Amino acid sequence: MADRALRGMGLGAKSFEDEEGIEFAARQIIDFDCPAGHHFDVTFAIEADLPAEWECPRCGAMAHRSDGTKPEAKDAKPPRTHWDMLRERRTIPELEELLAERLDEVRNTVHY
């Protein structure tokens, strides 16, 4: 009997609410151009932080805004080298002492 009560209706597929009296959020449409020549637009809320890049829905490449807005340049930290990490753990006198110990050990080993 429960089968017949839901027959012909997809659960969750349809809303019976109407849009009368609903005030939608203010929106803006931003256009993007893909390097492959695709043009598309994306709708954003007025309060949203607008991105300078968006993934193209057709080819997946990064598309840039049509109005010429460029992405902000990020401060890039220089990559840390082995020496930088070593200097965080040891001072120069400590490193000189370790070097002297290792050189003595290498010089005192017998080579066949």
C-alpha positions in Angstrom: 0.0 0.0 0.0 2.9 2.4 0.7 4.2 1.7 -2.9 1.1 3.3 -4.4 1.3 6.4 -2.2 4.6 7.5 -3.9 4.0 6.2 -7.4 4.8 8.7 -10.1 6.7 11.1 -7.9 10.5 11.3 -7.7 11.4 11.8 -4.1 13.3 15.1 -3.7 13.2 15.8 -7.4 10.5 18.4 -7.4 9.6 21.2 -5.0 6.0 22.3 -4.7 7.1 25.7 -3.3 6.6 28.7 -5.6 9.0 31.6 -5.9 6.3 34.2 -5.0 7.4 36.6 -2.3 11.0 35.4 -2.3 13.7 38.1 -2.7 16.8 36.8 -4.3 20.3 37.9 -3.3 21.8 40.6 -5.5 24.0 39.0 -8.2 26.5 40.0 -10.8 27.8 38.1 -13.9 31.5 38.0 -14.6 32.8 37.0 -18.0 35.9 34.8 -18.5 38.0 34.0 -21.6 39.8 30.7 -21.9 43.2 30.5 -23.7 41.6 27.9 -26.0 39.1 30.6 -27.2 36.1 29.6 -25.0 34.0 32.4 -23.5 31.8 31.8 -20.5 30.3 33.7 -17.6 29.8 32.9 -13.9 27.2 34.4 -11.6 28.5 35.7 -8.2 26.8 37.4 -5.3 27.4 41.1 -5.1 29.3 40.7 -1.8 31.5 37.9 -3.1 35.3 38.3 -3.5 35.7 38.0 -7.2 38.4 35.7 -8.6 40.7 36.8 -11.4 40.8 33.2 -12.7 38.3 30.4 -13.1 38.5 26.9 -14.6 37.0 26.6 -18.0 34.0 24.3 -17.9 34.8 23.0 -21.5 38.5 22.3 -21.5 39.7 22.7 -17.8 42.3 25.4 -18.6 42.5 28.4 -16.3 40.5 31.3 -17.9 41.1 34.9 -17.1 38.5 37.6 -16.6 37.4 39.4 -19.8 37.6 42.8 -18.1 41.4 42.4 -17.9 41.6 42.0 -14.1 44.9 40.2 -13.3 45.5 37.9 -10.3 47.3 39.4 -7.3 51.0 38.6 -7.2 51.7 36.5 -4.2 54.9 36.9 -2.1 56.9 33.9 -2.9 59.2 32.6 -0.2 62.6 31.5 -1.4 62.9 27.7 -1.1 64.8 26.5 2.0 68.0 24.8 1.2 69.8 22.1 3.2 72.2 24.7 4.4 69.3 26.9 5.7 67.9 24.0 7.7 71.3 23.1 9.0 71.9 26.7 10.2 68.6 26.6 12.0 69.9 23.8 14.2 73.6 24.5 14.5 75.9 27.5 14.9 79.0 28.1 12.8 81.4 27.1 15.7 79.4 23.9 16.2 79.6 23.1 12.5 83.3 23.7 12.5 83.8 21.4 15.4 81.8 18.6 13.7 83.8 19.1 10.5 87.1 18.8 12.4 85.9 15.6 14.1 84.8 14.0 10.8 88.0 15.0 9.0 90.1 13.5 11.8 88.0 10.3 11.5 88.5 10.1 7.8 92.2 10.8 8.0 92.8 8.1 10.6 91.0 5.3 8.8 93.2 2.8 7.1 92.8 2.6 3.3 93.6 -0.8 1.7 
